[in-house]
Structures are given as structure tokens and as C-alpha cells.
């Protein structure tokens, strides 16, 4: 679900012509996988990770940060 939300948000930003984006997410695992600081073990999640990386290539600047869950 977290990856799907991220993908939909990135697609919307691309559609709006946004070139620089900062993303905040409450899933530390997803943030670290997108940053490639931890390995994605599941093939299913790897496909999401690759799709996110593909979408990120549309931006001049991209940053993703985690925020704690309340």
C-alpha cells in the first residue's frame, strides 16, 4: 500500500510538471528501500522499487525522508 501511494503521488507530480520534489513517508522501510540503503528481499516489492526509481528519473531533484508514525 505504501509503495502504491508513493507511485501515485509521483505520477501526479509528473503530470503537474513538477521537477523538484521532497517526499515524506511514515514507512522507514520503504524510505530506506527507495534510497537503496537496505536490500529489498521480496520480488514483489522489488518491482515496486524499480517502478519508483523509474519515476524518480523524471525529476531534476528528488529527496525522500521518513517521519515518525504517531
Secondary structure, DSSP 8 states (H G I E B T S, - for coil): -HHHHHHHHHHHHHHTT--EEEEEES-HHHHHHHTTSS----HHHHHHHHHHHHHHTT-SEEEEEE----
